[in-house]
């Protein structure tokens, strides 16, 4: 498993990262431990979670993913062998996240409370990478309204400088080693970098955004930031929530699958999405490759990507996904992928 630098830090993370948002909802504690053990045995040293997980989030299961990772760390030891990343929720309506039941936002009070909760659930003294799950301001998120920017509907927002100053406190206290962004825009990345240059707080080291065959919008602007500024991408959903495996084509709803259980696949069922997915499935078949492995290998092969985040509900899925690391995206394969992309460009936000 290739290890890559995380931004300008001394941390090196595996080219694949284990995503864990199913732990505590679709996966039990013992299943989560089994996945973590196997991932570590295959050379994955990077684990990603969030305070709001498991997903779909609800009061009864919020924090369950961090608790499962925490019990695994306690039982296995070796905290120094893993790079642990979690995320604090941005502005929203999940009032169950905070003790006073107020809506979360990215101010000092919320950040300090959130990090203490994550540290307790994870049973650790420090977090290697603390990420802002989504911005405090209004931006297109998770397929809601597509990917087109509109004038903000929320006028109140915490200034980026205030958020970064609070994160600086956490770094000075030793509770957080490095900070990152998620679901962020070019403007947001630029403002965080400028604030860091002004001495307000730590320099962000990564950005975790969606990136996969049917959504390569990161390449339009953000990829240059990622490469030139060494704020590399942590590519989430490289399988487009499983749609690029083909299991949902022609309206199929396999038992136990996320879209079947939770009806959360709307961002992958936009006009043109099915045709694009069909084209990539046909390409994988012609190349005699597993479609999941083709999709993951593509995301992990980009030079602006530090790590591609994979997630699974079964061990067989996890093994297939990790085996993608042995698939090489040759110039010939890349040319064929680009040919499909030129016809079916970014149909899913």
C-alpha positions in Angstrom: 0.0 0.0 0.0 1.5 3.3 -1.1 1.9 6.0 1.6 1.5 9.6 0.6 2.3 12.9 2.3 -0.7 14.6 4.0 -0.3 18.2 2.9 3.0 19.7 4.1 3.0 17.7 7.3 5.2 14.8 8.4 2.2 12.4 8.3 2.1 9.8 5.5 -1.3 8.3 4.8 -2.3 5.2 2.8 -3.5 5.7 -0.8 -6.8 4.2 0.4 -8.6 5.4 3.6 -11.2 3.4 5.5 -14.5 5.3 5.7 -16.6 4.2 8.6 -20.0 6.0 8.3 -21.9 2.7 8.3 -20.6 1.6 11.7 -23.4 1.8 14.2 -26.2 1.6 11.7 -25.5 -0.9 9.0 -22.5 -2.5 10.7 -22.3 -3.7 14.3 -19.4 -3.0 16.6 -17.9 -6.5 16.0 -18.3 -6.0 12.2 -16.6 -2.6 12.5 -13.7 -4.1 14.4 -13.4 -6.8 11.8 -13.2 -4.2 9.0 -10.6 -2.1 10.9 -8.5 -5.2 11.6 -8.5 -6.3 8.0 -7.8 -2.8 6.6 -4.8 -2.5 8.9 -3.6 -5.9 7.8 -3.7 -4.7 4.2 -1.6 -1.6 4.8 -4.3 1.0 5.4 -3.3 3.3 8.2 -5.9 6.1 7.6 -9.3 6.0 9.2 -12.0 8.7 8.6 -15.1 9.3 10.7 -17.2 12.3 11.9 -19.1 13.4 15.0 -22.4 13.1 13.1 -21.9 9.5 12.0 -23.4 6.9 11.5 -25.3 8.0 8.4 -28.2 8.7 8.0 -27.7 10.6 11.2 -30.2 10.6 14.0 -30.1 11.4 17.7 -30.2 7.7 18.7 -27.1 6.7 16.7 -25.1 10.0 16.5 -21.5 9.4 17.6 -21.9 5.6 17.3 -19.2 5.3 14.7 -16.6 7.2 16.8 -17.5 5.0 19.8 -16.9 1.8 17.7 -13.5 3.1 16.5 -12.7 4.1 20.1 -13.5 0.6 21.5 -11.3 -0.9 18.7 -8.4 1.4 19.6 -8.8 0.6 23.3 -8.8 -3.2 22.7 -6.1 -3.3 20.0 -3.7 -0.5 21.1 -1.3 0.9 18.6 -2.8 4.4 18.5 0.5 5.6 16.9 0.0 3.2 14.0 -3.0 4.9 12.6 -3.8 8.4 11.3 -7.2 9.2 12.7 -9.4 11.8 11.1 -12.8 13.0 12.2 -15.1 16.0 11.4 -17.1 18.6 13.2 -20.5 19.5 11.8 -21.0 22.8 10.1 -24.1 25.0 10.4 -27.3 23.0 10.4 -30.4 21.7 12.2 -28.9 18.7 14.0 -29.6 20.2 17.4 -28.9 16.9 19.2 -25.2 17.4 18.6 -24.8 20.0 21.3 -25.7 19.9 25.0 -27.8 23.0 24.9 -29.7 21.7 21.8 -28.8 24.8 19.8 -28.1 24.4 16.0 -24.4 23.7 15.4 -22.1 26.3 13.8 -18.4 26.7 13.4 -17.7 29.1 16.2 -15.3 28.7 19.2 -17.9 27.4 21.6 -19.2 24.7 19.2 -15.7 23.6 18.2 -14.4 23.2 21.7 -17.5 21.2 22.7 -17.4 19.1 19.6 -13.7 18.1 19.9 -14.1 17.1 23.5 -17.0 14.8 22.5 -15.1 13.2 19.7 -12.0 12.6 21.9 -14.1 10.9 24.5 -15.9 8.7 22.1 -12.7 7.8 20.2 -10.9 7.1 23.5 -7.8 9.1 22.5 -5.9 12.2 23.6 -5.5 13.7 20.1 -7.0 13.7 16.6 -4.5 13.6 13.7 -6.8 15.4 11.3 -9.7 17.5 12.4 -11.9 18.5 9.5 -14.8 21.0 9.1 -17.5 18.7 7.7 -19.1 21.4 5.6 -18.8 25.3 5.6 -20.6 27.5 7.9 -21.9 29.5 5.0 -24.4 28.6 2.3 -22.9 26.5 -0.4 -24.3 23.6 -2.6 -24.0 20.5 -0.4 -24.6 16.8 -0.9 -26.4 17.2 -4.2 -28.9 19.6 -2.8 -29.6 22.1 -5.5 -27.0 20.6 -7.8 -23.5 22.1 -8.0 -24.4 25.6 -9.1 -23.7 28.4 -6.7 -26.6 30.7 -5.7 -26.8 33.8 -3.6 -26.7 32.6 0.1 -30.1 32.1 1.7 -28.4 32.2 5.2 -27.0 35.6 5.9 -25.6 34.8 9.3 -22.3 33.0 9.1 -19.2 32.6 11.3 -16.2 34.3 9.8 -13.5 31.9 8.5 -10.9 33.8 10.6 -12.9 33.2 13.8 -13.2 29.4 13.0 -9.5 29.2 12.2 -8.5 31.0 15.4 -10.6 28.5 17.4 -8.9 25.6 15.6 -5.5 27.2 16.5 -6.5 26.8 20.2 -7.1 23.1 19.7 -3.7 22.7 18.0 -1.9 24.5 20.8 -3.6 22.4 23.4 -2.4 19.2 21.6 -5.9 17.9 21.0 -5.6 18.3 17.3 -2.5 17.9 15.2 -3.7 19.2 11.8 -6.9 20.7 10.3 -8.6 20.1 7.1 -11.7 21.1 5.1 -14.6 19.2 3.6 -17.2 20.0 1.0 -15.4 23.2 0.4 -15.1 25.6 -2.6 -12.2 27.4 -4.2 -13.2 30.6 -2.5 -13.3 28.9 0.9 -9.9 27.2 0.4 -8.3 30.5 -0.6 -9.7 32.3 2.4 -8.4 29.7 4.8 -5.0 29.8 3.2 -4.9 33.6 3.4 -6.0 33.6 7.0 -3.2 31.1 7.8 -0.6 33.3 6.0 -1.8 36.2 8.2 -0.9 34.2 11.3 -4.5 33.6 12.4 -4.3 29.9 12.7 -2.9 26.6 11.2 -2.6 26.0 7.5 -5.2 23.5 6.2 -3.6 20.3 5.0 -6.4 18.6 3.1 -9.9 18.9 1.5 -12.4 16.1 1.6 -14.8 16.4 -1.3 -16.8 14.1 -3.5 -14.8 12.8 -6.5 -15.6 9.9 -8.8 -16.1 9.0 -12.4 -19.5 10.7 -12.7 -18.4 13.8 -10.7 -15.0 15.2 -11.6 -15.9 18.8 -10.9 -13.0 19.0 -8.4 -10.8 19.1 -11.4 -12.2 22.5 -12.4 -10.3 24.8 -10.1 -9.9 22.9 -6.8 -7.4 20.4 -8.3 -5.0 23.2 -9.0 -5.2 24.4 -5.4 -4.7 20.8 -4.2 -1.6 20.4 -6.3 0.1 23.8 -6.1 -0.7 24.5 -2.4 -0.3 20.9 -1.3 -3.8 20.8 0.1 -4.5 17.4 -1.4 -7.9 15.8 -1.9 -9.3 13.1 0.3 -11.7 11.7 -2.3 -14.9 10.6 -0.8 -17.5 8.4 -2.5 -15.3 7.0 -5.3 -18.0 4.5 -6.1 -20.7 7.2 -6.1 -22.4 5.5 -3.1 -22.2 2.2 -4.9 -23.9 3.3 -8.1 -20.6 2.7 -10.1 -20.7 -1.0 -9.1 -23.9 -1.3 -11.2 -26.0 -2.7 -8.4 -28.7 0.0 -8.8 -29.0 0.0 -12.6 -32.4 -0.3 -14.2 -34.0 0.6 -10.9 -32.6 -2.4 -9.0 -32.8 -2.2 -5.2 -30.7 -5.0 -3.6 -31.6 -6.0 -0.1 -29.5 -4.3 2.6 -28.0 -1.7 0.2 -27.9 1.9 1.3 -30.3 3.3 -1.3 -32.7 0.4 -0.7 -32.7 1.1 3.1 -32.6 4.8 3.3 -33.7 6.2 -0.2 -30.7 8.6 -0.2 -29.5 8.1 -3.8 -31.1 11.1 -5.4 -27.8 12.8 -6.2 -26.8 9.8 -8.2 -30.1 9.5 -10.1 -30.0 12.9 -11.9 -30.7 13.2 -15.7 -27.9 11.5 -17.6 -26.5 9.6 -14.6 -27.7 6.2 -15.6 -26.3 6.6 -19.1 -22.9 7.6 -17.7 -22.9 4.7 -15.3 -23.8 2.3 -18.0 -20.9 3.6 -20.1 -18.4 3.1 -17.3 -19.8 -0.4 -16.6 -19.4 -1.3 -20.2 -15.8 0.0 -20.2 -14.9 -2.0 -17.1 -16.4 -5.1 -18.8 -14.4 -4.5 -22.0 -11.2 -4.0 -19.9 -12.0 -7.2 -17.9 -11.9 -5.2 -14.7 -14.3 -5.2 -11.7 -16.2 -1.9 -12.1 -15.7 -1.0 -8.4 -11.9 -1.5 -8.8 -11.8 0.6 -11.9 -13.6 3.4 -10.2 -11.5 3.3 -7.0 -8.2 2.9 -8.9 -9.1 6.0 -11.0 -9.8 8.2 -8.0 -6.7 7.0 -6.2 -4.4 7.5 -9.2 -4.9 11.3 -9.5 -1.8 13.2 -8.5 -3.8 15.7 -6.5 -5.3 13.0 -4.4 -3.7 12.0 -1.1 -6.2 9.2 -0.4 -9.4 7.8 -1.7 -12.0 7.0 1.0 -13.6 3.6 0.6 -16.5 2.1 2.7 -18.2 -1.2 2.8 -20.9 -3.0 4.6 -19.6 -6.6 4.0 -16.1 -8.0 4.1 -16.3 -9.2 0.6 -17.0 -5.6 -0.6 -14.1 -4.4 1.5 -11.7 -6.9 0.1 -12.7 -6.1 -3.5 -12.3 -2.4 -2.8 -8.9 -2.7 -1.3 -7.7 -5.0 -4.1 -8.3 -1.9 -6.4 -4.9 -0.7 -5.3 -3.3 -3.3 -7.6 -5.2 -1.9 -10.7 -3.0 0.4 -12.7 -4.6 3.2 -14.7 -2.5 3.1 -17.8 -2.5 6.0 -20.3 -4.6 3.8 -22.6 -7.2 3.2 -19.9 -7.2 6.9 -18.9 -7.8 7.9 -22.5 -10.9 5.6 -22.6 -12.2 7.0 -19.3 -11.7 10.5 -20.6 -13.6 9.6 -23.8 -16.6 8.5 -21.7 -16.2 11.7 -19.6 -16.3 13.9 -22.7 -19.7 12.5 -23.6 -21.1 12.1 -20.0 -19.5 15.0 -18.1 -20.3 15.2 -14.3 -23.9 14.2 -14.3 -24.0 13.7 -10.6 -23.3 16.6 -8.1 
